[in-house]
Amino acid sequence: MLQAFHNDPAIKEKYLSRVIAHQNADEIIRGIGWDGKRGCAIGCLLHNYNHALLPKELGWPEWYGKLIDILHEGMSEARWPTLVATVTAKTPIGLNDRDFTHKIKAPFLVIVLESTLTTFEHNKYPNVLKAVQRSIALWKRADICSEKWEASWAKAATRAMDAEAAAWAMDAGLLRCLRTAIA
């Protein structure tokens, strides 16, 4: 089971100090994973651009690093240079798999899904509306990561991908966004 920073304050301090040093040296950049001296958020955090190292190095799920990458590349000029230090500082020591999903992934996905409700005609695509609403309700449930929740998620995902919903989601780029954020 994952635990953020392997439940060790010294590990958190090591990585937080590292990204702050890169930030102060203006070595956190966009568009380059890691060139040996500078790089993106994950590159500067790990000194390697490989999300698969996150569980081993920091006790973080891979999807968390991918989310940080997406935000790093898309944030405003004023905020992206400090993102990785802020996330590292605010990630609680010992956060486990369920808490990562419940406290970080679920609220993020709810925001993304709720934002899609303004991007299409509900009367024209009622199945899409239902699919998005069901997904929002599912990600808001208190029993996230339980067996019951997993079964509900699988059922909802199957229902959501009827032909109409799939076509709309592909056009809207929703699937690409979600797949990248949580894969």
N, C-alpha and C positions, 0 to 999 in steps of 0.2 A: 504494500500500500504506500502511495506517495505521501510524503509530509514535506511541506514547504521548508526549504533550507535544511532538510533532514532533521528538523527540530533542534537545530544547533545555531545559536546566535552568532558564533564565529564565522559560520559559512555565509550567513546573511551579510555580516560586516565585510567579508572579503569581496563579495560581488558588488555590494553597494559602493564600497571604496573604489573599486575598479571603474564602475560606470561614472562615478563623480569625477574621477581623474580624467577619463576620456572627455567628459562634458567640459571640464575646465580647460582642457587642451584643445577644444573645438575639433575633436576627432570623431564625434558622432555625426554621421552624414547620411544622406539618402542615396539609394540606388546601388550601393556596393555592400555586399554582405560582410566581408572581412578581407582586408588586404595585408594583414600582418601588423598594421599600426592603427588603422582607423576602419570604421564600418558603420553599419546600421545599428539599431538598438540591440538586436540579438548578437550581432557580431562583436560589439563592444562588451556585451555582458559575458559572453562565453569565450571570447578570443577565437572564435570559430563560427562559421555560419552553418550550423547543423542543429535544427530543432530537436532532433532525436537525442541530443546530449542533455536536454533540459531535465528529464526525470533523474538521470544519474548525477548531474552536477548540482542542481538546485532543488530537486524533489518537486518540480513543476510538471504538469502535463504538457505535451507537445502543443496542443491546441492553444494553450495560454501564450506561448511564444509566437505562434502564428497570428493570434489576435493582436499582440503587441506590435508585430511587424506591420499588419494592416493599418493600425492606428498611426504608427510612426510615419509611414509613407503618405498618409492622407491627412494628417493634422495641419493646423495652421502653422505658419512660419514661427509664430511666437511660442507655440507649445511643443512642437515635436522634439526639439533638442533636449528637453528635460523629461520627456515621457518615461524613458527606461529607468532613470533614477527615481522618479516619483513612484512608478509601479513597484520597483524593487523595495523601496522604503515602506510602502504601504501594504505589501503582501505580508500577512501575519506569519510568523514562525510557527511551523507545525500544522498549517492548513492542510487538511487531508483531501482525498479524491472527491468525496461527497460535498465537502464545503467549497472546493473549487467550483464544482458544478452548480451548487445551490446559491452561492454568494456572488459568483462572477459570471459564469457562462449563462445561466438562466436569465438574470436581469438584462444582460447584453442582448440576448436573443429576443427577449420581450420587446426591447426598444426597437430592434431591427424590424421585427414582425409588425409592431404597432405602426411604424413609419410606413409600411407598405399599404396600410389601409387607406392612405390618401393618394395612392398612385394608380388606381384603376376604378372603373365604373362598377359599383357593387351590383346594380340591377342587371348589367350585361354579363357579369361573371359571378353569379351567386355561389357556385361551387368553390371558387377561389376565396370568396369572403368566408364561407364556412370553414374551409381548410385553415385559413390564417387565424380565424377566431379560435378554432379548436387547438391549434398549435400554441397560441398565446395562453389559453387556459391550461394546457398541459405543462408549459414551462413555468407557470405561476403556482403549480401544485406544491404542497409542503412535503410530499413523499418522493421528491426527486431522487433518482438512483435506486429506488426500491425495485423489487421484482415486479410488483404491480404497476409501477410507473413505466418500467421498461416495456412491459407488455402493451400498455396503453400507447406508448410512443410508437411502437412498431405498427400497431393497428391504425393510428392516426396518420402516420407517414404513408401507409399503403393507400388509405382513403384519399389523402391529399393529392396524390399523384395520378388522378384521373387525367385523361387527355387534355381537357380544357385547362385544368390547373397547371399541368406540366408546361403547356405551351405558353401560358401567361407568365409563369415563373421564369422560364427561359428568356422570354422577351424582356422581362423586367430586370434580368440579371440577379434575381433573388437567389436562385440555386447556387450560382457561382459564388456569391458573397457568403452565403451560409456554409457551403462546402469548404471554402477556404478558411473561414473563421473557426470552424469547429472540427475540421478533419484531423 
